[in-house]
Structures are given as C-alpha cells and as structure tokens.
Amino acid sequence: MVENNLSAASIANNLETHFIGQRVIYYPELTSTMDVAKREAQQGAVEGTVVIAGEQTGGRGRIKRAWLSPKGSISLSIILHPAVLYLPSLIMLASLAVIHSIEKVAGLKSQVKWPNDVLINGRKVSGILVESEVRGDKVDYAIIGIGINVNFRVSDFPDISSTATSLSDELGRDVSHLDVIQCLLVEIERLYLTLQAGGSIYEEWRDSLVTLGRRVHVKSGETMYEGVAESVAMDGSLLLRHSDGNLTKIVAGDVTLRD
Ligand code: BTN
C-alpha cells in the first residue's frame, strides 16, 4: 500500500515548475474542485493555482454527468489565463499530460478517446473537463479539471465497473499519488509553454487518438451520427465520414466505438 499523505506543502515541495502548482489549495474532501477553482478564478487567483481534493462528493463530468472520485483517485483543477487562441488546445494539452504522466510514473500505455477520455486497454482511467469564461476575445479564466483513477478497485463501484479501470487495477499494485500529481503539473506547464512559444501539440494529440479509423456512433446534443472517424481538425473537432461519402464536422459529442 502506497501512503497517500497529500497536502498542499507535499505537492509544492520540490515541484519542478515555474507557475503551475506553485499555489496549491488542498481539501481532504470536497464537492467538486471545479466549483472552488471557479470561485478562486473569479477572485483573481494567480495563473497556475491548483485546487485538489482527496475525494469529491459531487464530482462533475462532461454533459452534466457525475464523476466518481473516491479515496484513491486524483481530482484536481488548474486555473489558467490563456489567450483565446489557445482555448481549443487545452483539452489536447491535458489529455497528453495525462498520457505522459501515466507512462512515466506507472509505465502504462494509454490512449485518448475523442474528445477527452483517457483509456487503458479500452477502459476509462481518466476524464478531463475544461470550463472557461470568455468575454469578447478575452479569456477571464479557463479551468482544466482532471480526474484519474489511481489506487482503488473499480469492481467496488458497480456504476463504472464494466467500463473503467484504475492504475492499481492495471498494475496489481498501488502507485504514488504524489508522483502522478507532480508529473502531471510539470507536463501541463511544459505543454502550455510549448503552445505559447508557437509550438504545436495537435499532431501528437491526433496520433494518440484511439478513435481515428474506427466505426463510431457520436451523440452530439440530441443528434446521433454514425460513420468512420476520419480525422480531427486543428480546433479539436472530429471529422466523421458517413457511408454516403459526406463528411460532418462535430465540435462536441460522446463517442461509442463500434468495432
Ligand atoms: C468526464 O470524463 O466527463 C470528465 C471528468 C472530469 C472529472 C474531474 S475530477 C476534477 C474536476 N472536478 C470535477 O468535479 N470534475 C473534474
């Protein structure tokens, strides 16, 4: 059993970043880190502020879904003040940071299911939620929320046991929360600075997608689409080829892999 003595000080200690995680707000238990991060952002929190919870009682996912965050999971939100141009890249950035951290700390390969689920062997290990407040062409704030199933048995949670996995389930042993969190924060800063320096993360994100080339169903709002996921655009949209040859560009949706 890996000890989980998390605190704001332990996370910030020896953290090799310049601004991401240099201010950490830690709660052993919280409804949702997104709500606290939003409040902090509205009060002018410094860029890179991290809100993290030992467990969440009201974790939120995309499309108003609940997100299960028991003890043993990682639940954190990061406050950023990006230029509006970088907003579509934040999901890509967060997915890549999660994949890199899982590989570095746990030695496990993971992939992205468009737009922002991270899967290991087809099962969801992490979910990402990006929320922002934009006025005109100015971003007041953006919040990246990341949940990772680290050290708990998904078989103890019937709601997710058939679709999810955790790092400890995959490895048969626990993983250090602190190592995953610190690696994640370092990776997020590195990729964010890459973007700001004019570098691209789109190609690596596209190549990490398990979705491309697959037959999929996509639910977008009330509409259900079917086709082959052909590619993704640089703004993160999915390009879906239908059997009649037509192409649909889907900005947001939920994908089911059919083959
Ligand atoms: C999804 O897969 O639908 C996204 C899940 C995002 C969960 C994270 S956990 C930290 C942050 N706080 C929340 O309430 N949600 C995000």
Residues whose N, C-alpha, C, O or C-beta is under 5 A from the ligand:
A	BS01	BTN	S32 T33 M34 G58 G59 R60 G61 R62 W67 I74 S75 L76 G127 I128 L129 G145 I146 G147
